[in-house]
Every structure is written in structure tokens, then in C-alpha cells.
């Protein structure tokens, strides 16, 4: 009993001292985390309200506000560990090593995220635009995410394109400007009157209400081809009417040129035979 009493007399003060010392440190670290979480939440709400007023893209706004939130939480956790007495140099070394390993493992994913952020900031296109990306698929933008962009092709095929492939390539945005030029090539025979053909084409363009007066259309001889004299026809129209104007003009020009006496030649080859005695 006397031995047990002596041990208790030694252990109790030591435990009391450790409890007081580490207890205050733990409470201080916990308080830092609680305060840090409160500050992080407040700043995230403030950032969201600011980006709503500036009409920032919702996907980008959520990403940036979440990034601010978690960065403050990490800073609070590091500060809490420092208050407890853990050597921060070792913690930072471990975090840096872990971050490098994760970065190497997810470098493709991270590049998509970085490209998604750049697309949302610079906005080379928006939802609803008709685009062609990296010389590949062409379609209307359905949604722009942090990892990929969703598109629908004109024949209603759904395409998912990684953001890094989009931002690292050439982007053709057919909807960026409100008007587009329709490019047509009409071929007439070498025996036809070019003046009659040009006047007929101009009459068709003048009668088409969807063809814009400004910029003015262009009709000109572009090429003396093997089987035809080619005329370029370049009217302007509204972007949303492009395909209908293209299809209708192609038919109307052919019909009116034929009605005016012009022929639409097709590739042909003349073979001359000589009799050899």
C-alpha cells in the first residue's frame, strides 16, 4: 500500500501538469479551427455575393468560393497544429510530398481543371454557341464544367470533350458574331453569257429577304475550271438563318440560272478518235 501511495503521489501531479499544459493547447487549437471555419464560411458567402453582382459564371463562382473556403481551413489547421506544439516544418514537408504525389497521379485531371477555369474566365464561347474545337467535333455547347465540356452535334450526338483538349487547341466559334457569310460557287458553261449569269444571280439575291443589304453581297468570276466558269456568290445573313439561306439559295440559283438559259456543267472529257490506215 505504501508503494502504491508513493506512486500515486508521483503520477497525479505529473498527470495534472500534463492535463493543464496540453489541455490548454488542445483547447486553443480547437478554438483556432472553430474561428477559422467561421471566417472561411463568411468569406465564402461574401465571395458568392460579389460574384453574383459581377455576373460571374455560376460554375466558376462555386469553384472560387470553395477554393477560398478550403484554403482558409487548411491555414487554420496548420495554425492549430502549431499551437499544440507539433513541428510545422515536418508537417509542411509531409504535405508538400503528398501534394507532389497527388499532383503527379492526377496531372491529367488537374490540367482539365486549370483549362476549365481559363475557359470560364476568358469565355471563348458560351452555352448555346455552335463551335468546333481542336479541329475535331462541331456542335452546340450544352454545359461547361471544370473537368469537361458537353456538346450536342447537329445530328443530336452527345459529345464530352476534356477541357485541356479544348483550351490547348484551336476554337472556332460560329456563333460569336451575329451575322455570317454564305459562300457558294456556281459553275456555268464556257458557252454561256457571264453577264446574264451574274445578273440572274443578283436578281435572286435581291429577292431573298434574308440576305442582308450591309455588308453588301459579292458576285464575281473566281476560276476558269476544266469544265466550267466558276462564279463565287457571297451574301451575308443572320447567324441563326445561315443553313436555311444556304440551302434555299443553292436550289433557287440553280433553277433561275437554268431558266435564264445557263447550263450547269459537270465534269466531262472529250475523246477524239482518229482512224489510222
Secondary structure in CASP SS format (residue, H / E / C, confidence):
PFRMAT SS
TARGET T0000
AUTHOR 0000-0000-0000
METHOD secondary structure of the structure
MODEL  1
X C 1.00
X H 1.00
X H 1.00
X H 1.00
X H 1.00
X H 1.00
X H 1.00
X H 1.00
X H 1.00
X H 1.00
X H 1.00
X H 1.00
X H 1.00
X H 1.00
X H 1.00
X H 1.00
X H 1.00
X H 1.00
X H 1.00
X H 1.00
X H 1.00
X H 1.00
X H 1.00
X H 1.00
X H 1.00
X H 1.00
X H 1.00
X H 1.00
X H 1.00
X H 1.00
X H 1.00
X H 1.00
X H 1.00
X H 1.00
X H 1.00
X H 1.00
X H 1.00
X H 1.00
X H 1.00
X H 1.00
X H 1.00
X H 1.00
X H 1.00
X H 1.00
X H 1.00
X H 1.00
X H 1.00
X H 1.00
X H 1.00
X H 1.00
X H 1.00
X H 1.00
X H 1.00
X C 1.00
X C 1.00
X C 1.00
X C 1.00
X H 1.00
X H 1.00
X H 1.00
X H 1.00
X H 1.00
X H 1.00
X H 1.00
X H 1.00
X H 1.00
X H 1.00
X H 1.00
X H 1.00
X H 1.00
X H 1.00
X H 1.00
X H 1.00
X H 1.00
X H 1.00
X H 1.00
X H 1.00
X H 1.00
X H 1.00
X H 1.00
X H 1.00
X H 1.00
X H 1.00
X H 1.00
X C 1.00
X C 1.00
X C 1.00
X H 1.00
X H 1.00
X H 1.00
X H 1.00
X H 1.00
X H 1.00
X H 1.00
X H 1.00
X H 1.00
X H 1.00
X H 1.00
X H 1.00
X H 1.00
X H 1.00
X H 1.00
X H 1.00
X H 1.00
X H 1.00
X C 1.00
X H 1.00
X H 1.00
X H 1.00
X H 1.00
X H 1.00
X H 1.00
X H 1.00
X H 1.00
X H 1.00
X H 1.00
X H 1.00
X H 1.00
X H 1.00
X H 1.00
X H 1.00
X H 1.00
X C 1.00
X C 1.00
X C 1.00
X C 1.00
X C 1.00
X C 1.00
X C 1.00
X E 1.00
X E 1.00
X E 1.00
X E 1.00
X C 1.00
X C 1.00
X C 1.00
X C 1.00
X E 1.00
X E 1.00
X E 1.00
X E 1.00
X E 1.00
X E 1.00
X E 1.00
X C 1.00
X C 1.00
X C 1.00
X E 1.00
X E 1.00
X E 1.00
X E 1.00
X E 1.00
X C 1.00
X C 1.00
X C 1.00
X C 1.00
X C 1.00
X E 1.00
X E 1.00
X E 1.00
X E 1.00
X E 1.00
X H 1.00
X H 1.00
X H 1.00
X H 1.00
X H 1.00
X C 1.00
X C 1.00
X C 1.00
X E 1.00
X E 1.00
X E 1.00
X C 1.00
X C 1.00
X C 1.00
X C 1.00
X C 1.00
X E 1.00
X E 1.00
X E 1.00
X E 1.00
X E 1.00
X E 1.00
X E 1.00
X E 1.00
X E 1.00
X E 1.00
X C 1.00
X C 1.00
X C 1.00
X C 1.00
X C 1.00
X H 1.00
X H 1.00
X H 1.00
X H 1.00
X H 1.00
X H 1.00
X H 1.00
X H 1.00
X H 1.00
X H 1.00
X H 1.00
X H 1.00
X H 1.00
X H 1.00
X C 1.00
X C 1.00
X C 1.00
X C 1.00
X C 1.00
X C 1.00
X C 1.00
X C 1.00
X C 1.00
X C 1.00
X E 1.00
X E 1.00
X E 1.00
X E 1.00
X E 1.00
X E 1.00
X E 1.00
X C 1.00
X C 1.00
X C 1.00
X C 1.00
X E 1.00
X E 1.00
X E 1.00
X E 1.00
X E 1.00
X E 1.00
X E 1.00
X E 1.00
X E 1.00
X E 1.00
X H 1.00
X H 1.00
X H 1.00
X H 1.00
X H 1.00
X H 1.00
X H 1.00
X H 1.00
X H 1.00
X H 1.00
X H 1.00
X H 1.00
X H 1.00
X H 1.00
X H 1.00
X H 1.00
X H 1.00
X H 1.00
X H 1.00
X H 1.00
X H 1.00
X C 1.00
X C 1.00
X C 1.00
X C 1.00
X C 1.00
X C 1.00
X C 1.00
X C 1.00
X C 1.00
X C 1.00
X C 1.00
X C 1.00
X C 1.00
X C 1.00
X C 1.00
X C 1.00
X C 1.00
X C 1.00
END
